[in-house]
Amino acid sequence: MAGKIREMIDSIISQRAQNNPMLAGVIKTKLVLKGIDPNKFNRHSDDDPVIIAKLETLLKDIR
């Protein structure tokens, strides 16, 4: 299923930023620092199990 990474990134950003563009930028920067470049992934990107595992960990930390 292509695009799962993009969906997860969008979910993290929307949960944390709550429609605040400044916070969205900060969250994207934090993702880059953790090794996940949000600009690299789109709806057609292949799903990488390593990246999905990192994002699942981040989602657990948010909740």
Secondary structure, DSSP 8 states (H G I E B T S, - for coil): -TTHHHHHHHHHHHHHHTT-HHHHHHHHHHHHHTT--GGG--TTS---HHHHHHHHHHHHHH-
